[in-house]
Amino acid sequence: MRYQTFETYANGLRVWHESFNFLKHLTDQHPLTHTPVGRAFCASLEMGLRLTQRYEKQAFDIREVTIDDRSVGVYERIEHEKPFCNLIHFKRRGREDKNKVLLVAPLSGHHATLTKGTVEALLPDHEVYITDWLDAREVPVTEGEFCFDAYVDYLIEFIELLGENTHVIAICQPTVQALIATAVMAERKSPATPKSLTLMAGPIDCSRNPSRVNQYAQEHPMDWFRNFAIMTVPKGYPGEGRRVYPGFLQLGGFLSMNPDTHAKKLYNFYQNLMIGEEEDADRFRAFYDEYLAVLDIPAEFYLETIERVFKNNEIARNAITYYGKPVDFLGIHNTALLTVEGAIDDICGIGQTEAAQDICKNIPKKMRRHHLQEGAGHYGIFSGSKFRLHIRPLITEFIHKHSEL
């Protein structure tokens, strides 16, 4: 019922959005739009457009990459399809690297396209694949549920599909499942066990420097999450009847963490429109077109993640299981481990990801490395200038070094 109420509200906003769009179309070519009054009017119209828009998933749209000062074409293809995720390969024309990189995007509200900048930065040096998680409201209930352990299943299946010489990079939430998948594959002595595992800003040990996200999970009982956060997909979607954690609710949580920052960016956007600073305005549009596009998460996966990772802290307590069987992280011997954190990350506290270094004690020290990036917040770990200038070269060097072992 609550989801249906939101849909009714969103449909009402659509009427306003179309009205603003019609007015903007009429005024765009009018000569008065270049006067101060005209710019103010047009800026107000665009603000109205953006505040009433329903943001949809963006395309990766990566067409080329520069390698050795030459432009190389890139095309996407779906390498493998699963009910809740597609494995996408960014194929570089005329190039192939036997060392493959699986980029594990988070299933935490945003689409995998939020990591577009990560993919673009990695492509010059690597054969890149990514987990493109599907919106749960688009998955029919006949496909069954998607739980915590099923996420691990997906990663193992993808890694084994890619085969030997695969390097895994996990960002934020899936650092947990990527670490479990590596341990399970090591125990099975799978030849496809990752050559290296890079964990970036993920909640391996939530007891270290708890963030507001960790505190929020601890302050609320599981019944609160079940009753407040979980809703049923309404009629009109393929996933009608599926229980989900809705993307719009997750987005509200994202925005509430830094309301002043978002309000300031919106105000600056209006000012840029007023004075004609189109380059800055375009940067705002590009970021928020992606940031405001969200997906629904399967309820069972969301609730298990809250309970097992954020409440019970099962990995750090050596209590994590995979289909009821304890996971042995000491069985990881031959996978190199790189952990990366941001010094000003307000979502994943300092030390939470580095904890993997203590958990995987049987990986030789020469195959382990930790990096704390000064001046980087949560998103700066995998996108932006600090990622491109400092973190991406570090990851590439680490992968190349351990590709030779």
N, C-alpha and C positions, 0 to 999 in steps of 0.2 A: 504493500500500500504506500509506504514512504517513497519507494522508487517511482511508483506511478505518479505520485504528487510532484516529484522533481521533474518528471517528463512533461507533465502538464504545465509547470512553470517555465521549463525550457522552451516548450512550443509557443507559449505566450510571448516570450522574449523574441522568438523568431519573427513575429509580426513587426515588432519595433525595429529589428535588425533590417528587414526588407525596406521599411520606411526610410531609415537612415541611408541605406544603400541607394534608394531611388533619388533622394535629395542630393546625395554626393555626386551621382551621375549627372544630374542637372546642372550642378554648380562647377564641376571640374573644369569645363571649358569656358566659363564665364570670365570676362576680363577683370571683374571686380575681385576675383579670388586672389589677385596679386597685391591688393591693398591690405593694410593692417586689419581693417574690419573683415575683409574677405578671408584672410588667413585665419583669423580667430574663429570665424564661422565654420570653415572647412576643418580646422583642428578639432572643434567641438563635435562635428559630425563623425570624424574618424574615431574619436574617443567613444562616442555612442555605438559605433559599429563594433568596436573591439569589446566593449562591455556587454554586448548582447549576442556575441558570436558563440556558436558551438564549435569548438576546435576539434578538428579531425586529425587522424594520424598523418604525419608528413612522410614524404618519400625520402629515401636515402639520396637518390638522384646523384650518385657519384659516377661521372662519365669518363673521367681521365685522371691520371696521376703522373707526376713528374718523376722520372727515374733516370739518373745520370744525365741530367739536363735535357732529357727527351720526354715528350708527351706520349704516354702509353694509355690506350683505351681501356676502360673498365666496364664490365657489364655484370649485372646481378643474375644469379640463377638459384632457384630453390633446389638444394642438393638432396634434401630429405624432408618429408612432411609427416607431422604427428598431429593428433587432434588439438593439442594446445600450443604447438610451437612449430615453426618452420626453421630449418637450418639453411641459412643463406650463404652462398659463396660469392665473394667479390672477385671475379675472374679477370686477371690482367691479360690482355691480348698479347700472345707471343711470349708470355713469361710464366714460369712455373717453378715453385720452390718445393723441394721434397720435405722441408720443415714447415708444417702447417700451424697456423695460430687459430685456436678457437676462442673467440671473445664471448664470454658469457655475460649477457646483458641482464640487469635486474628485472625481476617480476615484482615490482613494488609500486605500480601505479602509472609510471611513464612507459611509453613505447620504446623499443630498442633503438629507434631513430634518435633518441636523446644522445646516443653515443656516436653519432655520425662523425663528429670531429675526431674521435678516437680511431675510428676505422680509417679515415682519410690520412691520419698521421702514421698509421701502421703500414698502409698499403705499399709505400715505396720499397720497403724492406722485407715484406712478409706476404705469404699466401693466407688471406684472411677469410674466416668463416664467423658467422654470428648467430646466436640464438634469437630468433624473432618471435617473441611470445605473442600469442593471439589474445584478443579481447574475449574474456570468458562469456560475455553476453552474446557472442557470435557462435558459441560452441553448443550444439544441441545437447540436451540432457542425456540423450541415448549414448553419448560418448563416455558416460560415466564420470566419476569424480577425478580430481587431480590433487593428490596429497603431497606431503613433504617428501616421502620416499620416492614417489613417482617422478619428482623433479630430478632426484639423483639418478633414477633409471634413464631419464632422457639424456642426461649428460654422459653417462656411460655408453649409451647407444650411439650418441653422436661421435664421441671420441673413438670408439671402436670402428665406426664407419670411416673415419679419417685415417685410422691405422697408426702405424709406427711413426715416430718422429713428429708427434703432435705436441704443441705447447699450449697450455691453457692460461687465459687471463680472465679473472673473475672480478667484477666490479660491485662493491657494496654487498647487498643481501646474498647473492649466490656464492660469495666466498665460502660460506658454510657448506653448501651442497657440493661445490667443486672440491673442497678438501675431503669431504666424505667419499665422493666418487673416486678420488685418487687413492684413498686408503683401501676401498673395496677392490679396485682393480689391482692394486699392489698385492693384496692378500690372495687374489685369484691368479696372480702371476700372469696377468694379461700382457701380451707383447705390445699392446697399445697404451699401456700405462704412460701418462704424460711425461715427456722428457723434462719439462719444467712447468712449474705452477706459480703464477703471479697473482697474489691476492691484494686487492686495492680497496682500502677504506671499508672493511667489512667487520661485522660483529662476531668475531671469534670468541672473545671473552668480554661480555658486557659489564663485568664487575670493575673493569679498569676505566677510571675516569668516566663515569656514567654521564651520558648526554641527556638532553631533555627527552629525546626519544626513548632512551632506556628507563628514565624515571617515569614517564607516562605509562609505559607497559607495566611497571611495578606497582603503580598507584591504583590501577584499575583491575578488579577481579576478572577472571575469564568469562563469567556470566555477563558482565558489562559488555565485553567485546561481542559475545554471541548475540546479545539482545539489541545493542545499539549499532554496531558496525556492519552487521550482516543483513542483507536485504535480498529479495527475490526479483529476478529479472522479469519485467512485465511483458505483456503481449506486444507483438510487433517485432520482436527480435528472435533470431534462430535459437538462442539460449533461453527462451521463455521457460520460467519455472526453476532455473538454476539458481542456487544460493551463491551470492557473491559479496565481496567487499567492493562497493562501487567506486569507480575512479573519481567521481565528483566529490565523494567524501574524503578520499585520500588527498585530492587536490586542496580541499579546504584545510587539511592538516598541514600540507606543505606551506601554504600561504600564511597560516596563522603563526608559523614558527618565526617568520621575519616580516611582519606586516609593514613596519616602517620602511624597510628596504624596498619592498615592492611598491609602496605608495610613492616613495621618492622617485623611483624609476618611471612610474606612470606620469608623475608631475614633470619630470625632465623630458619625457617623450612629448608631452603637450607643448612645452617650451620650444623644443626642437622643431615641431611642426609650425609653430608661430613664426620662427625666424628663418625657416627654410633649411635647417640642417638635416638634409635628407640622408646623409651617410649614417649619422647617429640614429636617426629614426628607423632606418632599415635594420640596423643591428638590434634595436628593441623589438621590431616586428619579428625578425628571424628567431630570436631567443624565445619570445613568449608564444609564438605560433607553435613551437615545439613543447615548451614547458606546460602550456595549458591544455595540451592534448593528452588525455589519460585513458586508461583501460580498466576494466573490471577484473578483479582477481578471484579465482575460485575460493569459496569460503573455507573449505577444508584445508587448503594450503596456507591461507592467511592465518587461521586460528592455530594451526600446528606450529607455524613459525613464531607467532607471539608466545605461545606456551613453551616450546622447546628451546628456542634461541634466546628470546628476550626475558622471559620469566625464570625458566629453570637453568639457563646458561649451561646446557648439557655438554657441549664440547669441552669447555674449560674444566668441568667437573668430571670429565672422562665417563660420562653417563649416556652419551649419544648412541642410538641404535639405528640399524638399517633393517627394516622388517623384523624387528624384535631382537636382532643379534647385535651384540656390542661391536662397535667399530674400533679397530686397532690401528691407531695412527703411528705406532712404533714400527708397523710393518712397512712404512714408506722409507725406502733406502736410496733408490736410484732416481728420484725426481728432485731436480733442483728447485729451491723455494726462494722466491722474492716476495717480500711484503712491503707495501707502500702506504704511507699515511700522510695526512695534511696537518700542519701545525696548528691551523685555526679551523679545523673541521668541527662544526657544531652538531653534526648528526652521528658521527662515529668517533668516539674519544680516542685520544692518543694512547697507544698500547693495546687497544682492542684487537687490531689486526696483527700486530707484532707478536701477539700471544701464540700464533701458529708456530713461531720459531721454537718456543719452549715445548709445544705439544709434539712436534715432529723431531724428537731428539735424535733419532737414528739416521737422519740425513746428515752426511758429513759436513762439517763447518765450512769447508771450501765450496760447498754447493748451496750455501745459505747466505742470504743478504737481506738487510732491512734498510729502508730509506724513509726518512722524515723530510717532507718538502716544506721548507719555510715559506710562509705567506700563502699557502694553499688551503682553501676551504674544501668542502666535500666535493663540489662539482669541479673545482680546480684540479683535483687529482686525475681526472680523466678527460678534461677539455680545457681549452684556453691556452694562454701563452706559457704558463708554468709547466703544463703538461707537455706542450710541443718542445719547449727549450730544454727542459731538465728530465722529466720523467720518461717520455717516449724514448729518447736516446739511451737511457739507463736500461729500459726494458729490452730494447733491441740488442744492446751489448750483452745483456744477460742471456737472452735466447740464443744468440750466435755462439756464445762461449760454451753453452751446455748442449748445443746441437752436435758438437764435435766429440762428445764423450761416448 
